Amino acid sequence: MNVQPERIRSLNEAPFREKASYVLYWCQSSRRAESNHALAHAADLANESGLALLVYEGLTCSYPNANDRLHTFILDAVPERAKSLKRVGAGHFFYLRGKKKDPDDLLYKLAAKARCVVTDDFPVFIPALYNSRVPAKIGIPYLAVDSSCIVPMNKHEKRAYGAYTIRPKMHRELPGYLKPLSPIQLKHLWRDDLIPETLRSHRTEITASEIPAFVAACEIDHTIPPSTTFTGGSAQARKHLKLFLEQRLRRYANESNQPSKHATSELSPYLHFGHISALEVALRVEEYAKEHSLLPDKFLEELIVRRELAFNFARFAEDVESFDVLPDWCKRTMSKHAHDKRPEHYTAAQLAKAETCDPLWNATQKELLLRGRIHGYYRMYWGKKIIEWSPTYEEALRVMIHLHHVYALDGRDPNTYTNILWCFGLHDRPWAERPIFGQLRYMSFDGMKRKTDIDAYIKEITYLERTGKDPFRI
């Protein structure tokens, strides 16, 4: 077996279908054909049972805050993935549900002829919801496979309360998992006649040139345009990775907290949508660093320990959008300072439009509006100022989550929820008491000015806003 058993969760006790036409892989979050443990496990099951493999993907108009930006980024990746799957002999069925009146039961109809369903184990948003509801209805085995983390989420029996608690275990386990995944090899090639013509008629053939028209025809929010900077797809992800290796890795340790220096990988949108795997990135970084005598430790700490701490949190937290998951000291200090006077008050609409008195904060919000992401260091400042300007902590949390859901290409992700809740003390420690924040960490404009080149950053975002052209687009 190509995939470690600890990556796999069986989410029901249904028997395998004896007379089946194929094994079905429902691709929800690991939207790639390479370095995909769920796809590899589905291929293993297909080979063991003497069947072909069908990969199903859906994109619906009905997910919360569906808009042109998110739809476009997802659709960007479909044509190359279809070609990659065809090359290895798998079937690919992509269904674009453009109207709310269109059928929404394609998965169940395809599953009716499948031996089992394999899908992605992802702890938040729509995949987590479907993985809790579908298994009881499907009538065949429903297997969720973790291809998001290098060390499987299942290796952790409980929630870790900080990087310091999870790091030793990660370092112990990593040698067993930081290994390349072999490409899939299928013994039985896909044939379209394995599914009825009535179902095949719902398949959507996506070509790159037609993506704008497909998006325009969907019943979604058309006021949020595609990113000025990021195009979806595994090929694009690898271009970002190549640029990072060749021009940025050697600068990462010293300049990653300098947004205007562009020393980070900028892979978060691609990791979130599964267009590239963290495993592939880590292996490439290790290999390149060894060849060029570089030290990748700080980057790998972020990619592996910090990122997988977020997945661990999301797996065990009851509600990633609630203060209930915070340590008690955070809740106590917010309760104590709930009625502290705020220096400024801004509505959610004003914040969304970047209409505040703070030029740096406005630039960070405009980066979110235009690029679809905020540099990680400035995103901390972005969140802290929303706390300072909101009438309640609960309103600040709601606004942060909403803005990410609408505009961010790396939103709805374990890292997003963890980073937002970090602003309220998650995975942090108590600091010196001060108004509004209590013992929560405080970040100031003056501090950012001392530590970063805010003028260069503001100038960059101003140019992007004025011209719509991003010099850093790949």
C-alpha positions in Angstrom: 0.0 0.0 0.0 1.3 3.4 -1.0 -0.4 5.4 1.7 0.2 5.1 5.5 -2.8 3.6 7.2 -2.8 6.4 9.9 -3.7 8.9 7.1 -7.0 7.1 6.6 -10.2 7.5 8.5 -13.2 5.3 7.8 -16.3 7.4 8.5 -18.9 4.7 8.3 -19.3 1.0 8.5 -21.0 0.3 5.2 -19.8 -2.7 3.1 -18.0 -2.4 -0.2 -20.3 -2.7 -3.2 -19.7 -6.1 -4.9 -20.9 -5.2 -8.4 -19.3 -1.8 -8.9 -18.1 0.0 -12.0 -15.3 2.0 -10.4 -13.7 3.4 -7.3 -14.8 7.0 -6.7 -12.4 9.7 -5.4 -14.3 12.9 -4.4 -11.7 15.6 -4.6 -12.7 18.4 -2.2 -9.6 20.1 -0.9 -6.5 18.4 -2.3 -7.2 19.6 -5.8 -4.2 18.2 -7.5 -3.1 15.1 -9.4 0.4 14.8 -7.8 1.6 14.2 -4.3 -2.0 13.4 -3.2 -2.4 10.7 -0.6 -6.2 10.5 -1.1 -5.9 10.0 -4.8 -3.1 7.5 -4.3 -5.3 5.5 -1.8 -8.2 5.5 -4.2 -5.8 4.2 -6.9 -4.7 1.4 -4.6 -8.3 0.4 -3.9 -9.1 0.5 -7.6 -6.1 -1.7 -8.5 -6.9 -4.2 -5.6 -10.5 -4.6 -6.8 -9.8 -4.7 -10.5 -11.6 -1.5 -11.3 -11.0 1.8 -12.9 -10.7 5.1 -11.0 -13.1 8.1 -11.3 -12.2 11.4 -9.8 -15.2 13.7 -9.1 -15.0 17.4 -8.4 -17.8 19.8 -7.9 -18.0 23.6 -7.7 -21.4 25.0 -6.6 -22.9 28.4 -6.6 -24.4 28.0 -3.2 -21.4 28.0 -0.8 -21.3 31.0 1.5 -19.9 34.2 -0.1 -19.4 32.5 -3.5 -17.8 35.1 -5.8 -15.8 35.6 -9.0 -12.5 35.6 -7.2 -12.9 32.2 -5.5 -14.6 30.6 -8.5 -12.0 31.8 -10.9 -9.0 30.6 -8.8 -10.6 27.2 -8.4 -11.5 26.9 -12.1 -8.0 28.0 -13.2 -6.7 24.7 -12.0 -9.3 22.4 -13.6 -8.0 22.0 -17.2 -4.4 21.0 -16.3 -5.7 18.6 -13.6 -8.0 16.9 -16.2 -5.1 16.4 -18.5 -2.9 15.0 -15.7 -5.5 12.5 -14.7 -6.2 11.5 -18.3 -2.4 10.8 -18.7 -2.5 8.2 -15.8 -5.7 6.6 -17.0 -8.1 8.0 -14.5 -11.5 9.4 -15.3 -12.3 13.0 -14.4 -15.8 14.3 -13.9 -16.0 18.0 -13.1 -19.5 19.5 -12.4 -20.1 23.2 -12.2 -23.4 23.9 -10.6 -24.0 27.4 -11.9 -27.6 27.9 -10.8 -29.4 27.1 -7.6 -32.0 25.2 -9.6 -29.4 22.9 -11.1 -29.0 19.4 -9.6 -27.0 19.1 -6.4 -27.0 15.3 -6.1 -24.3 14.3 -8.6 -22.1 12.8 -6.0 -24.8 10.4 -4.8 -25.6 9.4 -8.4 -22.0 8.7 -9.2 -21.6 6.8 -5.9 -24.5 4.6 -6.8 -22.1 2.7 -9.2 -19.0 3.0 -7.0 -17.3 0.3 -4.9 -16.5 3.0 -2.3 -15.9 6.7 -1.9 -12.5 8.2 -1.0 -12.3 11.8 -0.1 -10.1 14.4 1.5 -9.8 14.8 5.3 -10.0 18.5 5.9 -11.0 19.8 9.3 -12.9 23.1 8.5 -15.5 24.6 6.2 -17.5 22.7 3.5 -15.3 19.5 3.5 -15.7 19.1 7.2 -19.4 19.6 6.9 -19.8 17.1 4.1 -17.6 14.6 5.8 -19.9 14.7 8.9 -23.1 14.4 6.9 -22.5 12.3 3.7 -21.1 9.0 5.1 -24.4 7.9 6.7 -26.2 8.5 3.4 -23.8 7.0 0.9 -24.4 3.2 1.5 -20.8 2.2 0.7 -17.5 2.8 2.6 -16.5 6.5 2.9 -12.8 7.0 3.6 -11.3 10.3 4.4 -7.6 10.6 3.7 -5.3 13.3 5.1 -3.1 14.8 2.3 -2.9 18.3 3.8 -0.4 17.6 6.6 3.0 16.0 6.4 2.6 14.3 9.7 -1.0 13.0 9.6 -3.5 14.7 11.9 -4.4 11.3 13.2 -1.0 11.0 14.9 -2.1 13.6 17.5 -4.5 12.2 20.1 -5.4 15.6 21.5 -5.2 19.3 20.9 -1.8 20.9 21.4 -1.8 24.2 23.2 1.1 25.8 21.4 4.0 25.3 19.1 6.2 24.3 22.1 4.0 21.3 22.9 3.6 20.0 19.3 7.2 20.7 18.1 9.0 17.8 19.8 6.5 15.3 18.6 6.6 16.7 15.0 10.4 16.4 15.0 10.2 12.8 16.2 7.6 11.8 13.6 8.9 13.8 10.6 11.5 11.4 9.4 8.8 8.8 8.8 6.7 11.0 6.7 8.9 13.5 4.9 9.3 11.2 2.0 8.0 11.6 -1.6 4.8 9.9 -2.6 5.1 7.7 -5.7 3.1 8.6 -8.8 -0.1 6.6 -9.1 -0.1 3.7 -11.6 -3.5 2.3 -12.6 -4.0 -1.2 -13.9 -7.4 -0.5 -15.4 -7.9 2.5 -17.7 -11.0 4.6 -17.5 -13.8 4.3 -20.0 -16.5 6.9 -20.3 -19.2 4.2 -20.8 -18.7 3.2 -17.2 -21.2 5.9 -16.3 -24.6 6.4 -18.0 -25.0 9.1 -20.6 -27.6 10.8 -18.5 -24.9 11.5 -15.9 -22.2 12.3 -18.4 -24.4 15.1 -19.8 -23.8 17.0 -16.5 -20.1 17.0 -16.8 -18.6 20.4 -17.4 -15.6 20.6 -19.7 -13.5 23.6 -18.6 -11.0 25.3 -20.9 -8.9 28.2 -19.8 -10.3 30.6 -22.4 -13.9 30.0 -21.3 -13.4 30.5 -17.5 -14.5 34.1 -17.5 -17.7 33.2 -19.3 -18.4 30.2 -17.0 -17.9 32.5 -13.9 -20.1 35.2 -15.3 -23.0 32.7 -15.9 -22.9 31.5 -12.3 -25.4 32.8 -9.6 -22.7 34.2 -7.4 -21.4 37.6 -6.2 -19.9 39.3 -9.2 -18.7 42.3 -7.3 -15.5 40.7 -6.1 -13.1 40.5 -9.0 -10.4 37.9 -9.5 -7.0 38.5 -7.8 -4.7 41.0 -9.4 -1.8 38.7 -8.5 -2.6 35.0 -8.2 -3.8 32.5 -10.9 -4.8 29.1 -9.7 -3.3 25.8 -10.6 -0.5 23.4 -9.8 1.7 24.8 -12.6 1.4 28.3 -11.1 2.1 27.0 -7.6 5.3 25.5 -8.9 6.3 28.7 -10.5 5.9 30.4 -7.1 7.9 27.7 -5.5 10.7 27.9 -8.1 10.9 31.7 -7.6 11.0 31.3 -3.9 13.8 28.7 -4.0 16.0 30.7 -6.5 15.5 34.2 -5.2 13.9 34.2 -1.8 14.9 31.3 0.4 18.3 32.7 1.1 16.6 35.9 2.4 13.8 34.3 4.2 15.3 34.1 7.7 16.2 37.8 7.8 13.5 39.4 5.6 10.4 37.3 5.9 8.8 39.9 8.3 9.6 42.7 5.8 6.5 42.7 3.5 8.1 45.1 1.0 11.0 42.7 0.5 8.9 39.9 -0.9 11.0 37.2 0.8 8.1 34.7 1.5 6.8 31.9 -0.7 3.3 33.3 -1.3 2.1 29.8 -1.5 -0.8 30.1 1.0 -3.6 30.3 -1.7 -2.2 27.2 -3.4 -1.8 25.2 -0.2 -5.3 26.1 0.9 -6.9 24.9 -2.3 -4.6 21.9 -2.6 -3.0 23.0 -5.8 0.3 22.0 -4.3 1.1 19.8 -1.3 3.1 20.9 1.8 5.0 17.6 1.4 6.2 18.6 -2.1 7.2 22.0 -1.0 9.1 20.8 2.1 11.0 18.2 0.0 11.9 20.7 -2.7 13.0 23.3 -0.1 15.2 20.7 1.8 16.7 19.5 -1.5 17.5 23.0 -2.8 18.8 24.2 0.6 21.2 21.2 0.8 22.5 21.7 -2.8 23.1 25.4 -2.2 24.3 25.3 1.5 21.3 27.2 2.8 19.5 27.0 6.1 15.8 26.4 5.6 14.9 25.9 9.3 12.8 29.0 9.8 10.7 28.4 6.7 10.2 24.7 7.5 9.2 25.7 11.0 6.4 27.8 9.5 5.4 25.3 6.8 5.4 22.2 9.1 5.2 23.0 12.8 3.1 26.2 12.7 0.9 25.1 9.9 0.2 21.7 11.3 -0.4 23.2 14.8 -3.3 25.0 13.0 -4.6 21.8 11.6 -4.4 20.1 15.0 -6.3 23.0 16.5 -9.0 22.8 13.8 -9.3 19.1 14.2 -10.0 19.2 17.9 -11.7 22.6 18.4 -15.5 22.4 18.6 -16.0 25.7 16.9 -13.2 27.6 15.1 -15.3 30.8 14.9 -15.9 31.0 18.7 -14.1 32.4 21.7 -15.0 29.2 23.6 -11.9 27.6 22.2 -9.5 30.2 23.7 -7.5 29.7 26.9 -9.2 30.9 30.0 -6.8 33.8 30.5 -7.8 35.2 27.2 -11.5 35.1 28.1 -10.9 36.6 31.5 -8.8 39.5 30.2 -11.4 40.3 27.5 -14.2 40.2 30.1 -12.3 42.6 32.3 -11.7 45.1 29.5 -14.9 44.7 27.5 -16.1 48.2 28.3 -12.8 50.0 27.8 -13.1 53.2 25.7 -12.0 52.6 22.1 -10.0 55.4 20.4 -11.8 55.1 17.1 -14.9 53.3 15.9 -15.3 52.0 12.4 -18.2 50.0 10.9 -17.7 46.8 9.1 -18.4 48.6 5.9 -15.8 51.2 6.5 -13.2 48.5 7.4 -14.1 46.6 4.2 -13.4 49.7 2.1 -10.2 50.6 3.9 -11.6 53.8 5.2 -9.7 54.4 8.5 -7.2 57.0 9.8 -4.3 54.5 9.6 -2.5 54.5 6.2 -0.7 51.2 6.9 -3.9 49.4 8.0 -5.6 50.8 4.9 -2.8 49.4 2.7 -3.1 45.9 4.3 -6.8 45.9 3.7 -6.3 47.1 0.1 -3.8 44.2 -0.4 -6.6 41.9 0.7 -9.1 43.5 -1.7 -6.7 43.4 -4.6 -4.4 40.5 -4.2 -6.6 38.3 -2.1 -4.1 37.8 0.7 -2.2 39.9 3.3 1.4 39.4 4.2 1.4 37.3 7.4 3.3 39.8 9.6 1.0 42.7 8.6 -2.0 40.5 8.9 -1.3 40.3 12.7 -1.3 44.1 12.8 -4.4 44.2 10.6 -6.2 42.0 13.2 -5.0 43.8 16.2 -6.2 47.2 14.9 -9.7 45.7 14.2 -9.9 44.7 17.9 -8.9 48.3 18.9 -11.5 49.9 16.6 -14.5 47.5 17.2 -17.2 48.1 19.8 -16.8 44.5 21.1 -14.4 41.6 20.8 -17.1 39.5 19.3 -17.7 42.1 16.5 -14.0 42.2 15.8 -13.9 38.4 15.4 -16.9 38.5 13.1 -15.4 41.2 10.9 -12.1 39.4 10.6 -13.7 36.1 9.6 -16.1 37.8 7.2 -13.4 39.7 5.4 -11.4 36.6 4.9 -14.3 34.6 3.7 -15.2 37.2 1.1 -11.8 38.3 -0.2 -9.0 35.9 0.9 -7.8 33.2 -1.4 -6.3 31.6 1.7 -9.4 32.0 3.9 -11.6 29.3 5.3 -8.4 27.4 6.2 -7.1 26.1 9.5 -4.3 28.6 9.3 -6.7 31.5 8.8 -8.9 30.7 11.8 -5.8 30.1 13.9 -4.1 33.3 12.8 -7.3 35.3 13.5 -7.8 33.8 16.9 -4.1 34.4 17.7 -5.0 38.1 17.7 -7.2 37.2 20.7 -4.5 35.1 22.5 -4.6 31.6 20.9 -1.2 30.0 21.0 0.2 33.1 22.6 1.0 34.1 26.2 -0.2 36.9 28.6 1.5 40.2 28.1 1.6 43.4 30.3 -1.8 44.8 31.1 -3.1 47.7 28.9 -6.4 49.3 27.9 -8.7 47.4 25.5 -6.3 44.5 25.1 -5.8 43.6 28.7 -3.1 40.9 28.6 -3.5 40.3 24.9 -0.5 41.1 22.8 -0.6 44.7 21.4 0.8 45.9 18.1 1.2 49.6 17.2 1.8 51.7 14.1 5.0 53.0 15.7 6.2 49.5 16.3 5.5 48.6 12.6 7.3 51.7 11.5 10.4 50.8 13.6 10.5 47.2 12.4 9.4 47.4 8.8 9.6 49.7 5.8 5.9 50.8 5.8 6.5 53.6 3.3 7.8 51.1 0.6 4.8 48.9 1.3 2.2 51.7 1.1 3.8 52.9 -2.1 3.6 49.4 -3.6 -0.1 49.0 -2.7 -0.9 52.5 -3.9 0.6 51.7 -7.3 -1.3 48.4 -7.5 -4.5 50.2 -6.6 -4.0 52.9 -9.2 -2.8 50.7 -12.1 -4.3 47.3 -11.4 -0.8 46.0 -12.4 1.2 43.9 -9.9 5.0 43.9 -10.6 5.1 40.7 -8.5 2.6 38.8 -10.5 4.1 35.6 -11.8 
